[in-house]
Amino acid sequence: MEKASISKISNKTLTSMLNNSIELLVEDFIKIVLSDFSSAKKIIGIALKQKQAEKVRNKYEENGLHIPPFMISSITSICNLKCKGCYDRLKTHSCSPELSEEEWSGIFLHARDLGISFILIAGGEPLAKDKVIKECMKFPEIIFPYLQTEC
């Protein structure tokens, strides 16, 4: 696909492409299951939850509301590094207080209910907000692929 035409992709087409990518990921999970049966139950559970999330997103899409399967959550601006290329260093102070773990839990709950499948945890040094990281464990329906930490 040409770069120039990417901006012309409809939400429906983009959703379909992302859903297909998730299906490919699930197929890879199945290959793992076939080679390591000890992980079978967990991976089958993940596959079923992802299929359910896709159905939820598709229902919203039918009603004209596009819900992406991926979300990025910048949970903190706390960072102990001073990287030259970091845009966050330009801020002299925070415009608002950071969200609490309860508020993040509420966001993750809404994300789950909307059918969001993957949440990337980012921001400054997310491990400084260990209580928020622990909140992630309350949402087994969502895949938190990795933490984006102090790049």
N, C-alpha and C positions, 0 to 999 in steps of 0.2 A: 504494500500500500504506500502511495506517495505521501511524503510529509505534508505537502500543501493541502491534500484532501482530508487529512485527519480532522480538521476543525469542522468539516461538513458531515461528519458521522452523526447520525441521529442517536438520541438516548436509547431508543429501542435496540438499535444495532450494537451500540456500545455495551449495553446490558447483556445482550446475547453473546458478544465476544468474551466478556468477563465471566459469564456463566460457563461458557465452553472451557475457559482456562481453569475454572474451579473443577469442572468435570475431569479434565486431564490430570489435575492434582489428585483427585480421588482415585483415578485409574492407577496412578503411581502408588497410592496407598494400598490399593488392592494387590499390586505386585509385591509389595513388602509383606503383606499378610500371607501371600502364597509361599513366600520364602521364610517367614518367621511366624508360625501360628500363635506364638505367645502374645503377639500384638493384635491378633485378629479382632477380638471383641471391641477393643478401644477404637480401632480404625473403622470398623463397620459402624460404630456409633457416631464417629465424626462424619462419615459419608452420609448417613441418614439425616443428621442435623444440618448439614450443608444443603442437602436436597430440600429440606423443609424451609430453610432460610431463602432459597431460590424461589420457592412457591410464594412466600410472603412478598418478596421484592416484585415478582411478576404481577401479583394482585394489585399492588400499589401502582405499578407501571400501567396496567389496564385502566386505572382511574386517573391517569395523567400525572402521577407523581413519581419521578425518577428517584430511586433509592440505590446508591452505589453499594456494591458488596464490600468495599474497602473503606476504612476510615483511619485517619492519622490523628492521634491525640497527643498534643504537647502538654505534658502534665506538670512541667516546672520550668522555670528559667534559671534555677539554681545550677551553677557550674563552677567548678574549682579551677578551670583552665582559662586561659586568655588567648585563644587562637586568633591569629591575625585576620583570617578571612571570615570570622564569625559575625554575622549581621546583628546578632543579639547584643553584642557589646556596645553597639551604638546607642542603645537605650540607657538613659541615665537613671531612670527609676521605673518601676512597674506602674502601669496605669491603673491596675486593679489588683486586689489580693488574689493569690492562687486559690484554686478550688480545693475543697477538702476531699478526703477519701469518700465521704458519704455523697458528695456532689458528683464525683467521678463515677461512683457506683450507680447513681441515678442515670448518668449519661450512658453507661454501658448497658443498663437495663433498657433504656429507650432504643439504643442501637440494636440490641438483640430483638426487641419487639418489632423493629422495622425490617429485620432480615439482614442486617449487616453481618457478614461472615468473618471478616478479618479486621482486627484493630492493631495498627502499629503504634506502639508506645514510644514517644519521642520527647524532645525538649531537653535543654540543658543537660543535666545528669539525672535521668529518671530513677536511678537506683537510690537517689537521695529521698525519694518519696516511696519508701518501701511499703507503707500502708496502702497506697494506691495500687502497687504491684500485687499485694495480697488480695485486693478487691477483684482483680482480674480472675483469680481462681474461682470466684463465685459464678462465673459464666462459662461453663464447659461447652456451650453451644457456639461460642466465639473462639476463633483461632487468633491467638496473640503471637504472630510468627517470630518476632525477636524485638529486643529493645534497641532503639537507636540511641546510643550513649556517646557522650563526649567525642564527637568525630574529630 
